Amino acid sequence: MKKWEFMPDIKNQYKLIPWILKQFHNFVFQTEKSAFIWKLGERSLSYTVHEKGGGKLADVDISLAKESGSSPIAETRIFSVGLTPMKNVSNVDKGSISIELKTVGKRLKLAEERFDDLYNRFFPRDENGLVDWPKTTFWEQIRNSQRSKDTRIDLPLSQCGLNCIFCSTPVNGYNLKPEALRLLQYEQLQNAALEIGTAAKPGLRLQFFSTDPIAHPDIVSLVKLGKLAGYDSILIYSAMMCELADGLLSELIDAGLNSLDVPFYGVTAEVHDKVVGRSGHFECLMKVAREAVAKRISFKVHSVAMNINSHELEKIPKFVKELGGHFYDFLFVRDDGCSRVPVRELTPRISDLPKSVRRRLNLSIPCLGVGKDFRGKEDLTGASLSDRIQKDKDAHLDSRYKYEFADKCKRCKKRHLCSGVFPPYLEVYGDEEFEPFS
Ligand code: SF4
């Protein structure tokens, strides 16, 4: 049997999964013996099946295996093999390809037994189990990809384990089998490392986002890389307070984390825990707050204004200040289409919110005293929020989301300073509270 080689040469290769499949291509498809020719697409996991000396017969997709919902030709702990024959392919050929694909599945299973070895060689670890970045084969690539701006890393794969009522992340997430998720997380780890690169000048910030960065099994290694790479500020946005309180925050701080951004949905466990759908979360949040302040890292707090917590919102900034943190924004509920509770039920009427809350909302609506003075402030991409509102007729504070205006806003003299509201606000509350400036 052919001896396996695990010496990655990933020059110009930024995707771990296709790279791995390429290593196993001849073994998995038995290319020398097969009655067909199997061609791996350059940039994806799709293959085409050709008749020897003839035309294309079928497409084959090798995707990551899901816990439920697919009906593949073959499936392993990690991969799922699907077949799409060309229209004119005979039933005999279809049958032969299906039989071969079942064998492909068996060989993929054998190949997967070597993956742990491959991960270990690809991401060598130190005595603490953290990735030893200078020993990775792509260390030179990391060092050569110099960053001169703040870097934002999205780690969207992992679930936070909470059930916040406004959240629109699917409850089942990616629904991948655990081993498939692990492979994807390794790919994400490599991509994130290359994205982090090195800080080409002092003062740069590295920020980790998405649901939820600390759920990535190698988040401590990534923070360590950020420090090694010369970033001055390393920040994580997280809602996983119980995991942080359970020792992870200390590990992250030791690795180089110096800024944490967390949500407070109320000043009592009763309200906060109800919003996140997990009892005991508020208690963990207090522990995290105390540790962050005691260890002198920057402790930032935001909140989301909803009907369920509107009576406690006003108290949050003072409460956070007394803890030693810095409260910066109330976010307004936006409709992503699949929040746990319909956005209509969550959304507060803006003019019912206390003035002090309105001033700190992440919208800008002059006639309601909503929004901070954004002049001089930059968003995460480095763009000025006020510039964005003023230059862009659609007035996007955040380009990922839709905003809308009432008809009467057309005659408002301050329309150019206004962000508008998220749909379906006008449908729920109408436009009575808005007063155009003349
Ligand atoms: S009237 Fe309309 S455009 Fe003018 S500030 Fe109010 S919401 Fe904005």
Residues whose N, C-alpha, C, O or C-beta is under 5 A from the ligand:
A	BS01	SF4	I365 P366 C367 C409 C412 K414 R415 C418 F434 E435 P436 F437
